[in-house]
Amino acid sequence: MATAEKKRPRGSGGEEKRPSRKEILGRKNAVGELIKKAVAMKDHLAQFPGFHKFERNGLLVYLESGHGNQLPLLTRKYIQNLLKVEPSAQGKGLGKFLMELIELIACKSQMGAVMLTVQKANNLAMAFYMKLRYVISSTSPSRVDPLIGLEKNYKILCKTFESEAKSKFELKMDPGLRAIGFGVEVLHISARSNGADGVLGDETA
């Protein structure tokens, strides 16, 4: 998703001026409105008719749109397990297909990035997402503080779609950013069940 990058005003010494409280609140409100609009949409799949069905390599899957918090507990657990994808369904492109859909929905909803959590021990998941051009985010514990990173059993990955999101979630984090807030809309995915994150099926696609 390409957007025009706005140049920030600079002070007399050439340094970038920090945004005022009013500007920060204005951006947060704008982000909040985008998120409300995305959440209010009843059927995200309606915009992407080509993703209503996955039929490749002997695998047939039908997709439906809905809100997870409105589903029965057993259905939610079933979906969490499905995200891990059974071994018989791996390597057939389903994981890549689902991630492509997630990224399209994020861009359509004007999100600046997709972020997800991966357990350090899940090498297959890490390799899968890296192949899809996800990178370790500057918000991941290991990049915020190496000592904290050693204590945590997960990493935060991201893929950005615009320059502002890239500067905040991929590049080295300025400690000041944590205090003022990011002001960038993000779609965050955490597909974990029983302490293990889902590979979304296709570490080789």
Secondary structure per residue as TSV (DSSP state, phi and psi in degrees):
chain	resnum	aa	ss	phi	psi
A	1	M	-	360.0	112.2
A	2	A	-	-90.1	132.9
A	3	T	-	-136.2	154.0
A	4	A	-	-74.3	132.1
A	5	E	-	-86.0	125.8
A	6	K	-	-89.5	130.7
A	7	K	-	-79.8	131.6
A	8	R	-	-79.8	143.3
A	9	P	-	-64.1	148.4
A	10	R	B	-115.5	151.6
A	11	G	-	-78.2	179.8
A	12	S	T	-62.2	-27.9
A	13	G	T	-86.8	1.0
A	14	G	S	94.1	-8.5
A	15	E	-	-79.1	153.5
A	16	E	B	-70.2	135.5
A	17	K	-	-77.4	137.0
A	18	R	-	-74.1	141.5
A	19	P	-	-63.5	148.4
A	20	S	-	-74.4	166.0
A	21	R	H	-60.1	-38.6
A	22	K	H	-63.5	-41.6
A	23	E	H	-65.5	-41.5
A	24	I	H	-62.6	-47.0
A	25	L	H	-63.9	-37.7
A	26	G	H	-63.0	-42.2
A	27	R	H	-68.7	-40.4
A	28	K	H	-63.1	-39.2
A	29	N	H	-65.5	-39.5
A	30	A	H	-64.5	-41.1
A	31	V	H	-63.4	-42.6
A	32	G	H	-59.5	-38.4
A	33	E	H	-67.0	-39.3
A	34	L	H	-63.3	-41.8
A	35	I	H	-66.2	-42.6
A	36	K	H	-59.5	-42.6
A	37	K	H	-63.4	-41.5
A	38	A	H	-66.9	-42.6
A	39	V	H	-66.9	-34.8
A	40	A	H	-71.8	-19.5
A	41	M	-	-67.1	124.1
A	42	K	S	-74.7	-34.9
A	43	D	-	-139.2	94.2
A	44	H	G	-66.5	-28.7
A	45	L	G	-68.6	-20.2
A	46	A	G	-59.8	-26.9
A	47	Q	G	-81.0	-12.1
A	48	F	-	-131.7	73.6
A	49	P	G	-59.1	-25.9
A	50	G	G	-71.6	-7.6
A	51	F	G	-111.2	14.9
A	52	H	S	-74.8	-20.0
A	53	K	E	-147.1	139.8
A	54	F	E	-113.8	119.5
A	55	E	E	-140.1	92.5
A	56	R	E	-149.3	150.7
A	57	N	T	51.2	38.9
A	58	G	T	77.3	10.7
A	59	L	E	-116.0	132.4
A	60	L	E	-125.6	119.6
A	61	V	E	-134.5	131.1
A	62	Y	E	-102.3	137.8
A	63	L	-	-110.2	141.6
A	64	E	-	-128.8	150.5
A	65	S	-	-99.0	144.0
A	66	G	-	-175.7	173.8
A	67	H	-	-102.8	125.2
A	68	G	G	-59.0	-35.0
A	69	N	G	-72.2	-7.9
A	70	Q	G	-101.0	0.6
A	71	L	S	-92.6	150.7
A	72	P	-	-61.9	154.2
A	73	L	H	-56.8	-43.7
A	74	L	H	-62.9	-37.3
A	75	T	H	-67.2	-40.7
A	76	R	H	-62.6	-42.2
A	77	K	H	-65.0	-37.3
A	78	Y	H	-62.8	-42.7
A	79	I	H	-66.5	-40.3
A	80	Q	H	-59.6	-42.8
A	81	N	H	-68.6	-35.2
A	82	L	H	-63.5	-35.7
A	83	L	H	-62.1	-27.2
A	84	K	H	-74.9	-22.7
A	85	V	-	61.8	125.0
A	86	E	-	-62.8	148.0
A	87	P	G	-52.8	-34.8
A	88	S	G	-67.2	-19.0
A	89	A	G	-102.0	-2.2
A	90	Q	T	-78.1	155.8
A	91	G	T	75.1	15.4
A	92	K	S	-114.2	4.8
A	93	G	S	95.9	-0.8
A	94	L	H	-65.9	-43.1
A	95	G	H	-60.8	-46.1
A	96	K	H	-62.6	-39.5
A	97	F	H	-60.7	-46.7
A	98	L	H	-66.9	-40.0
A	99	M	H	-67.6	-36.5
A	100	E	H	-62.4	-41.3
A	101	L	H	-63.4	-45.1
A	102	I	H	-58.6	-42.3
A	103	E	H	-67.8	-37.4
A	104	L	H	-65.1	-42.4
A	105	I	H	-63.4	-41.2
A	106	A	H	-61.4	-46.1
A	107	C	H	-65.7	-43.0
A	108	K	H	-61.7	-32.6
A	109	S	T	-88.5	7.4
A	110	Q	T	63.4	33.5
A	111	M	-	-78.6	144.2
A	112	G	S	-82.7	-17.7
A	113	A	E	-164.5	161.0
A	114	V	E	-112.0	131.4
A	115	M	E	-126.0	146.7
A	116	L	E	-148.4	159.8
A	117	T	E	-108.6	131.4
A	118	V	E	-129.3	133.8
A	119	Q	E	-67.9	137.5
A	120	K	T	-56.8	-37.0
A	121	A	T	-74.2	-12.9
A	122	N	-	-87.8	79.8
A	123	N	H	-64.6	-34.6
A	124	L	H	-64.4	-44.3
A	125	A	H	-64.3	-43.2
A	126	M	H	-60.4	-45.6
A	127	A	H	-64.8	-38.3
A	128	F	H	-61.2	-49.8
A	129	Y	H	-70.3	-36.1
A	130	M	H	-62.4	-36.9
A	131	K	H	-65.2	-27.5
A	132	L	T	-88.2	13.1
A	133	R	T	73.5	27.1
A	134	Y	-	-83.1	147.6
A	135	V	E	-127.6	162.0
A	136	I	E	-70.4	123.4
A	137	S	-	-73.1	153.3
A	138	S	T	-67.8	-12.3
A	139	T	T	-90.5	-4.3
A	140	S	S	-68.2	140.3
A	141	P	H	-49.8	-39.3
A	142	S	H	-66.3	-23.1
A	143	R	H	-97.1	-26.0
A	144	V	H	-70.9	-45.6
A	145	D	-	-156.5	112.8
A	146	P	H	-53.1	-35.2
A	147	L	H	-67.9	-40.7
A	148	I	H	-65.9	-38.3
A	149	G	H	-59.4	-35.7
A	150	L	H	-66.3	-29.1
A	151	E	H	-80.4	-25.1
A	152	K	-	-88.9	149.7
A	153	N	S	-103.6	18.6
A	154	Y	E	-141.1	164.3
A	155	K	E	-129.0	151.3
A	156	I	E	-103.9	123.1
A	157	L	E	-107.2	158.3
A	158	C	E	-150.5	158.1
A	159	K	E	-134.0	124.0
A	160	T	E	-104.2	155.8
A	161	F	S	-120.7	1.8
A	162	E	S	-150.8	160.9
A	163	S	H	-65.3	-36.8
A	164	E	H	-66.3	-43.9
A	165	A	H	-64.8	-37.8
A	166	K	H	-61.9	-42.1
A	167	S	H	-66.8	-26.5
A	168	K	H	-95.7	-30.4
A	169	F	H	-111.8	-13.0
A	170	E	T	-111.5	-43.0
A	171	L	S	-79.5	173.0
A	172	K	-	-58.7	129.7
A	173	M	-	-76.7	133.1
A	174	D	-	-82.4	122.6
A	175	P	H	-52.4	-29.0
A	176	G	H	-65.4	-25.4
A	177	L	H	-65.8	-31.2
A	178	R	H	-67.1	-28.7
A	179	A	H	-80.4	-34.6
A	180	I	H	-94.9	-11.5
A	181	G	-	91.1	154.3
A	182	F	-	-80.6	-42.9
A	183	G	-	71.1	21.7
A	184	V	-	-122.5	131.5
A	185	E	-	-76.5	137.3
A	186	V	E	-137.4	139.1
A	187	L	E	-98.3	118.2
A	188	H	E	-108.8	133.5
A	189	I	E	-116.6	130.8
A	190	S	-	-135.1	96.5
A	191	A	-	-106.3	80.0
A	192	R	E	-121.0	140.3
A	193	S	E	-138.7	128.7
A	194	N	T	54.9	35.7
A	195	G	T	83.1	-0.2
A	196	A	E	-117.0	137.2
A	197	D	E	-85.1	155.3
A	198	G	-	-82.1	139.0
A	199	V	-	-83.2	-11.7
A	200	L	T	58.3	24.8
A	201	G	T	92.6	-26.0
A	202	D	-	-133.9	77.5
A	203	E	T	-74.4	-8.4
A	204	T	T	-110.5	-8.4
A	205	A	-	-77.9	360.0
